[in-house]
Amino acid sequence: MAQNGPAKKPADSAPAKQAGIRDALDAIRTKFGEDSIMKLGEKPKVNVGAIPTGSLGLDWALGIGGMPRGRIIEIFGPESSGKTTLALHVVAEAQKQGGICAYIDAEHAMDPEYAKRLGVKIDDLLISQPDTGEQALEIVDSLIRTGKMDVVVIDSVAALTPKAEIEGDMGAHHVGTQARLMSQALRKITANVAKSKTIVIFINQIRMQIGVMFGNPE
């Protein structure tokens, strides 16, 4: 006995498929602009500029001679492993090229003398020591939107404490508030970072996972 199943849709011919795709592409371009969608081979090559890190070996390893412009970069590692030093070297190199840089000192631990010894022009460096994570990320967003910034450093992600946690009681649970704050901020600034060619550097620390018996506890 024959089983009644869903009728098979006849396969479209190749020309019909192409015509349908062309109509869809035309509609998308009319609505969102000519460059909103294209074939990968039609996309012009993008020359990504870079700012040196101050380390020839690292610049070579990165493949483009330094930190790429228009990107969000995370420098992470154990405590006292040179994360801030690397970020300050990038700032110093950007300033040598006449760039404008900002340092968001969420940890309130910026050492101007140390930065100066690394070659940072501290008189030209914009610095902010925000009270909350929200304030820090709003400042970052405002700076990026100017389109004039070359490097913005956030030191550090761990110190971006949400306002709810600061104003809450000691011992109160605020599960996921910082992760949610970071997620919202990154969604907001990513497009502007690419358009402005700003390098945004987030410094972060590796934490040890409690109770891990097998594998890497970091």
N, C-alpha and C positions, 0 to 999 in steps of 0.2 A: 504494500500500500504506500503510495507516494505521500511524503510529508509536506504539509503546507508551511513554508518558511517565508521570510521576508524576500520580496522580489529584489533580484540583483540589479543595481543601477548600471546601465550600460556605460562602458568606459568612454570618456571624452577623447576625441582625437587630439593630437598634439597642437594643431593650429587653433582648435577651439580653446584649449587650456591657455595658450599664449595670449589669445584675444581677451579671455576673462581676466588674466593677470594684468594685462595692459590697462584694461578699464579700471581695475582696482587701484593700480599705481597712479593713474591720472587723477582719480578721485582723491587719493591721499595727498598728492602734490598740490592739487587745487586748494585743499583745506589747510595743509600745514606748511606749504612752501616747497620749492623745487628740490632742495637738498634734504628733505625729510626722509626720503627712502631712495636707494639706488642699488645697483649691482656692485658687489665688492670690487670687481675689476675696473669699474668706472670711477671709483673714489680716488681723488688725487692723493699722491703720497704726502703724508704729514711729516714734516721735519720737526721733531720734538727737541726743543732747546733744553739745555741742561746747565746746572750750576755745579761747579766742582765741589767735592767734599773736603778738599785739603789733603786727601790721601790718594796718591797715584795708583796704588794697588786696588783700592776700592773703586775709584773712577774707572779703571780698566775692567774690573769685574762687572760693574753695572752695564758696561757695553756702550754707553753714550757719553761717557766723560763726566758723569756726576749724577746729581738728583734731577729727574725729569721735571720740567715745568708743567704746570697745569694738572698736577697729580696730588693725591693725598697719600702721604707716606707715614708708616708707623715704624718707629725705632723702638725695639723692645729688647729686654735682656735682664739679667740679675742686677741687684743693687750695686752701684759703684762699678759698672762695667763700661763706662765711657759714653753713655747715651747722650747726655747733655753736652759733653765735649764735642761729639760729632755734630750735633745740631748747631752749636755755636760756630764750628768751623764752616758750616754751610752758610750761616749768616755772614761771617767775615768775608767769605768768597763773593757772596752776592753784593756786599757793600763795596768791594773792590771794583765791581762792574758798574757801580753807581746805583745799585738797587736799594729799595726801601724795605726795611724788615721790621717785624714786630715780634715781641716775645711775651707770651701770656704765661705769667709766672703763678700758676695756681698753687704751687707748693710754697710760695713766699720764701724761696731759698736762693734766689738769684744772687750770684757773687759778681758784682761789677768789675772788681779788680781781676778776677780770674778770666772773665770774658775779655777784658782789655788785653791781657797777656796772650790770649789766643788770636788777637788781631781784630776783635770786634770794635767798631767805632761806637763807643757807648753813648756819646753825645748825640748820635744820629739814630740810635736804636729806640724804637717805640716799645714801651713796656707797660703792662697792665697786671695788677695783682687783684683779681676779682674775688668777691666774697662767696659766690656760689657758682656751681657748674653752669647753670642757666645763663648767668651774667657773662661768664667766660666765653661761652659758645655764641652768644649774641654779639659780643665784641668781635669775635672771629668773623662771623657772618658779615657784619658791617664793614670791616676792613676789606674783606674779599670783594664785596660789592662795589667798592670804589674803582676796582680795576687797575689800581696803581701799585699794589703790593707785589713784592717779589718773593718774599719768604715770610711765613707766619709759623711760629713754633708754639706748641701747647705743651707745657711741662707741669704736670703730667696728667694722663688720663685718670690715674688712681686718685688724684687730688681734686677732680671735678665732682665735688660733692653736691648732690641735688639740694635745692632749697628746703624741701620737705624734710630731709634728713637733718639739716642744720637746725631747723626750727622745732624739730620733734624732740621727744623725751629721750634721755639716755636709755639704751636697751630696747627701744622701740624697733620693730621690724620694718624695713623698707626694701622688701625683696624686689629686685629687678628695676628699681627706679633709675639707677645710673645707666644700666644697659638700655632702657627705654629712651632716656635723655640722649645718649650717644647715637642711637639709631635714628631718632628724629632729626638730630642736628646734621648727621651725615647725608641723609636724604635731601636736606635743605641746601647744603652748601656744595654738593658734588658738581652740579651743573655750572655754578658760578666759578668754581675753582678752574674748571676746564676752559671756560670762556676768558677768564682774566689771566690765565697762564701763571697763576700763583702756585708756589710750592707750599703746601700745608703739611707740617711735620708734627705728628702726635708722638710724644714720648710715653712709653708704657713700661710697666715692670712685670716680670714673671713672678707668679705666686706659686707656692707649693700646695698641692692638694693633700688634705689631711686624710689619712686612712688608706692610702694607696700602697698595696703590698707588692704588686707586680707592674712592671712597665715604668715609664717615666713619670715621676710624681709632679713634674712642673706643669 
